[in-house]
Amino acid sequence: MAVLIVQCTSLLVFRFLGYAGVTKFDSWLMSARVALATMFGFTAMSHFTPMKKDLIAMVPPALPRPDLLVLVTGIAELAGAIGLLLPATAFWAATGLILLMIAMGPVNISAARRGVLLRGRPAPAMRLRVPMQILYIVWAWTVR
């Protein structure tokens, strides 16, 4: 839920900056693209902090090297966030992030079903997680 709050709050902040005269944010589309990049930057950082242990626990037991998978997905999220900020790569970054979110969907569902804890709390329930995942995919599709 914190991720959704980061994304929506940053969208409002960037749009406010646009209304205040910062030309980079003079459209909802650009503000939404930078908000998505902010959200992915935020989530990418968790792959390199003590929360990494929780993310490793989210990986289904059948998958090999959960530590490596968490590292790779963190790098992919960070690269996607940076790519969204560059007009020449925004389309490909958004496309890559969509594919990443589709690939991570089953991981998130598995974590919710297994009752994995994130920061000492249960992972978001599937009834919340699936709509959030769909929202992020649609958001990325829209800003590409």
DOMARDREN-969928 format. One record per residue (C-alpha): y, z, x; residue in one letter; residue number from 1; chain. Coordinates in nm, 3 decimals, m for minus. Last residue first. Layout:
N
- north/up/east/marpa/gumar/vexkol
- Y/Z/X/a/NUM/A
...
***
This chain:
144
- north/up/east/marpa/gumar/vexkol
- 0.481/m2.259/0.479/r/144/A
- 0.673/m2.008/0.271/v/143/A
- 0.484/m2.059/m0.058/t/142/A
- 0.136/m2.073/0.094/w/141/A
- 0.204/m1.751/0.285/a/140/A
- 0.319/m1.577/m0.035/w/139/A
- 0.016/m1.711/m0.224/v/138/A
- m0.215/m1.571/0.045/i/137/A
- m0.031/m1.239/0.057/y/136/A
- m0.043/m1.207/m0.324/l/135/A
- m0.415/m1.289/m0.328/i/134/A
- m0.479/m1.014/m0.074/q/133/A
- m0.274/m0.770/m0.284/m/132/A
- m0.469/m0.870/m0.598/p/131/A
- m0.799/m0.807/m0.412/v/130/A
- m0.690/m0.477/m0.259/r/129/A
- m0.572/m0.304/m0.575/l/128/A
- m0.881/m0.339/m0.796/r/127/A
- m1.084/m0.331/m0.473/m/126/A
- m0.969/0.023/m0.404/a/125/A
- m0.732/0.072/m0.112/p/124/A
- m0.907/0.228/0.189/a/123/A
- m0.974/0.598/0.137/p/122/A
- m0.733/0.836/0.310/r/121/A
- m0.758/0.999/0.654/g/120/A
- m0.537/0.742/0.823/r/119/A
- m0.761/0.473/0.679/l/118/A
- m1.094/0.608/0.554/l/117/A
- m1.387/0.381/0.477/v/116/A
- m1.527/0.433/0.128/g/115/A
- m1.815/0.187/0.175/r/114/A
- m1.703/m0.025/m0.121/r/113/A
- m1.341/m0.031/m0.004/a/112/A
- m1.443/m0.122/0.351/a/111/A
- m1.672/m0.398/0.224/s/110/A
- m1.393/m0.542/0.010/i/109/A
- m1.156/m0.539/0.307/n/108/A
- m1.413/m0.709/0.529/v/107/A
- m1.490/m0.965/0.256/p/106/A
- m1.120/m1.056/0.240/g/105/A
- m1.077/m1.083/0.618/m/104/A
- m1.187/m1.447/0.630/a/103/A
- m0.953/m1.540/0.344/i/102/A
- m0.671/m1.350/0.514/m/101/A
- m0.736/m1.531/0.843/l/100/A
- m0.741/m1.868/0.669/l/99/A
- m0.408/m1.790/0.502/i/98/A
- m0.270/m1.668/0.835/l/97/A
- m0.371/m1.994/1.001/g/96/A
- m0.201/m2.198/0.728/t/95/A
- 0.114/m1.985/0.754/a/94/A
- 0.120/m2.030/1.132/a/93/A
- 0.057/m2.403/1.099/w/92/A
- 0.345/m2.450/0.855/f/91/A
- 0.581/m2.220/1.050/a/90/A
- 0.517/m2.392/1.385/t/89/A
- 0.822/m2.616/1.429/a/88/A
- 1.044/m2.385/1.222/p/87/A
- 0.971/m2.087/1.449/l/86/A
- 0.969/m1.750/1.274/l/85/A
- 0.633/m1.810/1.106/l/84/A
- 0.479/m1.867/1.449/g/83/A
- 0.578/m1.519/1.562/i/82/A
- 0.401/m1.362/1.265/a/81/A
- 0.100/m1.591/1.312/g/80/A
- 0.073/m1.498/1.680/a/79/A
- 0.089/m1.129/1.587/l/78/A
- m0.175/m1.168/1.317/e/77/A
- m0.401/m1.367/1.552/a/76/A
- m0.363/m1.106/1.827/i/75/A
- m0.455/m0.831/1.583/g/74/A
- m0.747/m1.037/1.452/t/73/A
- m0.876/m1.082/1.807/v/72/A
- m0.849/m0.711/1.892/l/71/A
- m1.015/m0.604/1.566/v/70/A
- m1.298/m0.853/1.623/l/69/A
- m1.342/m0.727/1.981/l/68/A
- m1.378/m0.367/1.864/d/67/A
- m1.614/m0.474/1.585/p/66/A
- m1.847/m0.623/1.845/r/65/A
- m2.113/m0.773/1.618/p/64/A
- m2.091/m0.798/1.239/l/63/A
- m2.368/m0.640/1.032/a/62/A
- m2.194/m0.299/1.030/p/61/A
- m1.905/m0.437/0.824/p/60/A
- m1.572/m0.400/1.006/v/59/A
- m1.365/m0.126/0.840/m/58/A
- m1.469/0.130/1.104/a/57/A
- m1.300/m0.085/1.370/i/56/A
- m0.982/m0.073/1.162/l/55/A
- m0.998/0.306/1.149/d/54/A
- m1.041/0.327/1.527/k/53/A
- m0.748/0.084/1.576/k/52/A
- m0.530/0.337/1.395/m/51/A
- m0.473/0.493/1.740/p/50/A
- m0.246/0.197/1.815/t/49/A
- m0.319/m0.163/1.921/f/48/A
- m0.461/m0.307/1.599/h/47/A
- m0.192/m0.120/1.405/s/46/A
- 0.066/m0.342/1.573/m/45/A
- m0.075/m0.647/1.397/a/44/A
- m0.011/m0.490/1.055/t/43/A
- 0.360/m0.446/1.126/f/42/A
- 0.396/m0.789/1.282/g/41/A
- 0.215/m0.931/0.979/f/40/A
- 0.458/m0.758/0.744/m/39/A
- 0.761/m0.868/0.944/t/38/A
- 0.635/m1.228/0.951/a/37/A
- 0.592/m1.212/0.572/l/36/A
- 0.947/m1.078/0.540/a/35/A
- 1.069/m1.359/0.768/v/34/A
- 0.910/m1.619/0.540/r/33/A
- 1.039/m1.446/0.225/a/32/A
- 1.394/m1.437/0.361/s/31/A
- 1.366/m1.805/0.451/m/30/A
- 1.246/m1.893/0.101/l/29/A
- 1.493/m1.666/m0.077/w/28/A
- 1.778/m1.852/0.086/s/27/A
- 2.086/m1.751/0.285/d/26/A
- 1.880/m1.548/0.531/f/25/A
- 1.964/m1.743/0.845/k/24/A
- 2.323/m1.766/0.722/t/23/A
- 2.396/m1.396/0.761/v/22/A
- 2.684/m1.376/0.512/g/21/A
- 2.632/m1.050/0.324/a/20/A
- 2.427/m1.234/0.059/y/19/A
- 2.190/m1.340/0.334/g/18/A
- 2.175/m0.986/0.470/l/17/A
- 2.082/m0.871/0.120/f/16/A
- 1.802/m1.130/0.122/r/15/A
- 1.676/m0.995/0.453/f/14/A
- 1.682/m0.636/0.324/v/13/A
- 1.514/m0.731/m0.005/l/12/A
- 1.236/m0.920/0.171/l/11/A
- 1.199/m0.634/0.419/s/10/A
- 1.145/m0.393/0.133/t/9/A
- 0.885/m0.618/m0.027/c/8/A
- 0.685/m0.667/0.293/q/7/A
- 0.704/m0.310/0.417/v/6/A
- 0.610/m0.176/0.072/i/5/A
- 0.315/m0.414/0.054/l/4/A
- 0.198/m0.296/0.396/v/3/A
- 0.234/0.068/0.294/a/2/A
- 0.000/0.000/0.000/m/1/A
***
